[in-house]
Amino acid sequence: MLGSGRDQPLARLTPRERDVLELMAEGRTNAGIAARLYFADRTVESHISSIMTKLGLHESTENRRVLAVLTWLGVRAA
C-alpha cells in the first residue's frame, strides 16, 4: 500500500512517475521506457528527474538510479 510508512517516499510520485520507476526496476533504458510508454525521450528524462527529486536523490548522489529502484523494490540501501 502506497500510504504505509515504508512506501511513504513513493506516495509522492504521480501514477506516471510510478510507471516510469517500475520500468526502471525492470532494467529498461530511458529509450526503452519511452518506447514502452509512447513518450518522447525528453519526457522520460523529465519524469526521472522528478522521481529523483521526490525521493531525495540529488545529482551528487552516487548510483541514484539504483537507489531509486531499491526504493521501488522496498529494499533499504543503508
N, CA, C and O of each residue as an XYZ file, in Angstrom:
312
protein
N       0.844     -1.186      0.000
C       0.000      0.000      0.000
C       0.884      1.242      0.000
O       1.823      1.335      0.791
N       0.596      2.178     -0.865
C       1.449      3.351     -1.008
C       1.437      4.276      0.189
O       2.363      5.071      0.348
N       0.446      4.205      1.020
C       0.383      5.101      2.155
C       1.131      4.598      3.374
O       1.256      5.336      4.351
N       1.633      3.370      3.358
C       2.316      2.815      4.517
C       3.645      3.524      4.735
O       4.155      4.179      3.826
N       4.208      3.398      5.933
C       5.446      4.078      6.276
C       6.596      3.727      5.358
O       7.360      4.605      4.955
N       6.732      2.434      5.018
C       7.836      2.012      4.163
C       7.739      2.642      2.787
O       8.763      2.948      2.177
N       6.540      2.839      2.290
C       6.327      3.338      0.941
C       6.113      4.850      0.884
O       5.816      5.382     -0.186
N       6.254      5.546      1.995
C       5.945      6.971      2.037
C       6.617      7.779      0.933
O       5.946      8.602      0.310
N       7.922      7.587      0.653
C       8.516      8.368     -0.443
C       7.831      8.078     -1.783
O       7.703      8.974     -2.618
N       7.401      6.860     -1.987
C       6.737      6.512     -3.246
C       5.359      7.143     -3.354
O       4.860      7.352     -4.459
N       4.742      7.447     -2.230
C       3.411      8.056     -2.241
C       3.437      9.447     -2.874
O       2.406      9.944     -3.326
N       4.612     10.071     -2.906
C       4.747     11.400     -3.508
C       4.751     11.347     -5.039
O       4.548     12.367     -5.698
N       4.980     10.165     -5.596
C       5.086     10.036     -7.051
C       3.709     10.000     -7.706
O       2.754      9.459     -7.149
N       3.627     10.585     -8.891
C       2.397     10.504     -9.677
C       2.277      9.085    -10.244
O       3.263      8.349    -10.270
N       1.098      8.701    -10.692
C       0.970      7.377    -11.320
C       1.933      7.188    -12.488
O       2.492      6.101    -12.642
N       2.140      8.194    -13.301
C       3.056      8.081    -14.446
C       4.496      7.926    -13.986
O       5.263      7.159    -14.569
N       4.865      8.667    -12.922
C       6.213      8.518    -12.383
C       6.414      7.106    -11.835
O       7.494      6.533    -11.980
N       5.389      6.549    -11.210
C       5.486      5.169    -10.725
C       5.630      4.198    -11.890
O       6.366      3.217    -11.788
N       4.936      4.460    -12.998
C       5.093      3.622    -14.200
C       6.538      3.655    -14.685
O       7.117      2.617    -15.007
N       7.111      4.847    -14.734
C       8.497      5.008    -15.192
C       9.447      4.278    -14.242
O      10.346      3.569    -14.692
N       9.256      4.446    -12.940
C      10.126      3.803    -11.965
C      10.000      2.280    -12.037
O      10.996      1.571    -11.891
N       8.823      1.788    -12.256
C       8.630      0.342    -12.403
C       9.416     -0.196    -13.600
O      10.040     -1.254    -13.516
N       9.381      0.533    -14.703
C      10.132      0.116    -15.889
C      11.634      0.238    -15.658
O      12.410     -0.564    -16.178
N      12.048      1.236    -14.882
C      13.454      1.335    -14.499
C      13.852      0.089    -13.707
O      14.936     -0.460    -13.904
N      12.971     -0.350    -12.812
C      13.248     -1.530    -11.990
C      13.345     -2.802    -12.830
O      14.001     -3.765    -12.432
N      12.698     -2.803    -13.982
C      12.807     -3.927    -14.909
C      14.122     -3.891    -15.688
O      14.433     -4.818    -16.435
N      14.893     -2.811    -15.507
C      16.182     -2.689    -16.172
C      16.120     -2.004    -17.527
O      17.083     -2.053    -18.292
N      15.003     -1.370    -17.828
C      14.870     -0.690    -19.120
C      15.667      0.612    -19.146
O      15.784      1.303    -18.134
N      16.200      0.926    -20.290
C      16.884      2.194    -20.511
C      15.840      3.296    -20.678
O      14.647      3.017    -20.787
N      16.295      4.542    -20.696
C      15.367      5.648    -20.953
C      14.674      5.467    -22.296
O      13.470      5.698    -22.411
N      15.431      5.052    -23.317
C      14.833      4.836    -24.642
C      13.806      3.705    -24.592
O      12.764      3.780    -25.242
N      14.100      2.665    -23.823
C      13.156      1.560    -23.675
C      11.890      1.972    -22.956
O      10.795      1.530    -23.304
N      12.043      2.815    -21.958
C      10.876      3.336    -21.228
C      10.039      4.207    -22.158
O       8.813      4.102    -22.184
N      10.705      5.059    -22.915
C      10.000      5.943    -23.853
C       9.204      5.126    -24.865
O       8.046      5.437    -25.146
N       9.816      4.094    -25.404
C       9.121      3.258    -26.394
C       7.930      2.541    -25.767
O       6.866      2.455    -26.381
N       8.097      2.031    -24.562
C       7.033      1.279    -23.889
C       5.834      2.161    -23.550
O       4.685      1.737    -23.670
N       6.116      3.399    -23.124
C       5.043      4.305    -22.693
C       4.619      5.291    -23.785
O       3.763      6.148    -23.563
N       5.228      5.158    -24.960
C       4.930      6.068    -26.079
C       5.204      7.519    -25.710
O       4.420      8.416    -26.020
N       6.334      7.731    -25.041
C       6.793      9.058    -24.645
C       7.964      9.458    -25.523
O       8.621      8.613    -26.131
N       8.215     10.753    -25.578
C       9.473     11.252    -26.146
C      10.570     11.006    -25.115
O      10.294     10.936    -23.917
N      11.806     10.876    -25.575
C      12.925     10.666    -24.657
C      12.980     11.764    -23.598
O      13.221     11.495    -22.421
N      12.756     12.989    -24.025
C      12.797     14.131    -23.100
C      11.733     14.004    -22.010
O      11.975     14.411    -20.874
N      10.581     13.460    -22.322
C       9.520     13.269    -21.334
C       9.970     12.275    -20.267
O       9.729     12.483    -19.078
N      10.619     11.203    -20.693
C      11.142     10.218    -19.740
C      12.180     10.882    -18.840
O      12.159     10.695    -17.623
N      13.080     11.649    -19.429
C      14.096     12.346    -18.644
C      13.457     13.271    -17.609
O      13.934     13.370    -16.479
N      12.396     13.934    -17.994
C      11.686     14.834    -17.088
C      11.057     14.063    -15.929
O      11.143     14.478    -14.773
N      10.422     12.934    -16.254
C       9.821     12.103    -15.196
C      10.899     11.576    -14.250
O      10.711     11.593    -13.034
N      12.015     11.113    -14.787
C      13.090     10.584    -13.952
C      13.663     11.683    -13.058
O      13.948     11.436    -11.886
N      13.830     12.865    -13.584
C      14.313     13.985    -12.785
C      13.362     14.268    -11.619
O      13.799     14.494    -10.491
N      12.079     14.252    -11.902
C      11.078     14.484    -10.865
C      11.083     13.366     -9.824
O      10.952     13.630     -8.629
N      11.234     12.130    -10.272
C      11.317     10.981     -9.358
C      12.496     11.164     -8.410
O      12.360     11.011     -7.196
N      13.643     11.491     -8.973
C      14.852     11.653     -8.164
C      14.673     12.755     -7.127
O      15.076     12.602     -5.974
N      14.075     13.853     -7.536
C      13.832     14.959     -6.609
C      12.897     14.526     -5.490
O      13.175     14.777     -4.317
N      11.796     13.882     -5.839
C      10.812     13.468     -4.837
C      11.356     12.399     -3.894
O      10.911     12.305     -2.751
N      12.311     11.594     -4.354
C      12.921     10.581     -3.494
C      14.142     11.107     -2.746
O      14.766     10.377     -1.976
N      14.481     12.378     -2.975
C      15.604     12.997     -2.282
C      16.957     12.536     -2.785
O      17.942     12.562     -2.048
N      17.006     12.112     -4.047
C      18.248     11.629     -4.652
C      18.774     12.705     -5.595
O      18.415     12.756     -6.771
N      19.630     13.557     -5.051
C      20.142     14.692     -5.796
C      21.239     14.267     -6.773
O      21.762     13.158     -6.673
N      21.582     15.129     -7.699
C      22.563     14.806     -8.735
C      23.892     14.362     -8.167
O      24.597     13.576     -8.800
N      24.250     14.836     -7.005
C      25.534     14.463     -6.411
C      25.493     13.071     -5.769
O      26.534     12.532     -5.391
N      24.310     12.495     -5.646
C      24.161     11.170     -5.045
C      24.660     10.106     -6.016
O      24.219     10.042     -7.163
N      25.580      9.276     -5.546
C      26.088      8.191     -6.391
C      24.999      7.141     -6.578
O      24.200      6.888     -5.676
N      24.980      6.543     -7.748
C      24.061      5.440     -8.052
C      22.591      5.802     -7.823
O      21.818      4.993     -7.310
N      22.218      7.013     -8.205
C      20.839      7.476     -7.990
C      19.808      6.534     -8.576
O      18.800      6.228     -7.939
N      20.060      6.076     -9.785
C      19.100      5.215    -10.459
C      18.920      3.902     -9.693
O      17.803      3.408     -9.543
N      20.022      3.350     -9.214
C      19.961      2.115     -8.434
C      19.213      2.361     -7.126
O      18.372      1.548     -6.741
N      19.496      3.444     -6.449
C      18.822      3.754     -5.189
C      17.326      3.975     -5.389
O      16.520      3.580     -4.546
N      16.957      4.599     -6.490
C      15.531      4.784     -6.792
C      14.853      3.435     -6.993
O      13.749      3.215     -6.496
N      15.503      2.537     -7.714
C      14.941      1.205     -7.947
C      14.846      0.438     -6.635
O      13.850     -0.244     -6.393
N      15.863      0.538     -5.783
C      15.804     -0.132     -4.483
C      14.640      0.390     -3.649
O      13.977     -0.382     -2.956
N      14.391      1.688     -3.712
C      13.237      2.255     -3.019
C      11.960      1.639     -3.555
O      11.075      1.261     -2.787
N      11.863      1.536     -4.875
C      10.682      0.933     -5.511
C      10.493     -0.511     -5.033
O       9.373     -0.949     -4.769
N      11.601     -1.232     -4.929
C      11.540     -2.643     -4.542
C      11.374     -2.829     -3.033
O      11.126     -3.940     -2.563
N      11.513     -1.736     -2.280
C      11.322     -1.809     -0.841
C      12.546     -2.304     -0.093
O      12.430     -2.763      1.043
N      13.719     -2.219     -0.712
C      14.949     -2.645     -0.074
C      15.615     -1.436      0.565
O      15.691     -0.367     -0.042
N      16.085     -1.604      1.765
C      16.792     -0.498      2.430
C      18.250     -0.549      2.041
O      18.915     -1.572      2.205
N      18.746      0.570      1.519
C      20.103      0.618      0.968
C      21.168      0.907      2.030
O      22.358      0.828      1.726
N      20.791      1.229      3.221
C      21.807      1.615      4.208
C      22.165      0.534      5.150
O      23.006      0.733      6.027
